[in-house]
């Protein structure tokens, strides 16, 4: 099974590293760190990320810029901004969003069996 690629970006290297360690603690996830918005954009174009986590130190203008660029590149990308480095909150939020996305992408089938639609019943009682 492929690991879920997650991009972590922020200005504070310690905060980004802490978030990346929390993500890497889950064997199904792989974190990639980006210290600047330019580095985040470059890495986003190089790899196929399912999720982007913004550290809480990113200002609003920079976050809006990254969200717009990432959404243009991949309209289905999940983007989260979590305050602090609460491991349980981070893990729960990532799992909830990934599960929601997988359910939305799960194929569904619907069909109507009309094989006997025009068949008449020819029953003779004697």
Secondary structure as UniProt FT lines:
FT   STRAND          4..9
FT   HELIX           13..24
FT   TURN            27..28
FT   STRAND          29..34
FT   HELIX           37..46
FT   STRAND          51..54
FT   TURN            56..57
FT   HELIX           60..73
FT   TURN            75..76
FT   STRAND          78..81
FT   TURN            84..85
FT   HELIX           87..105
FT   TURN            115..118
//
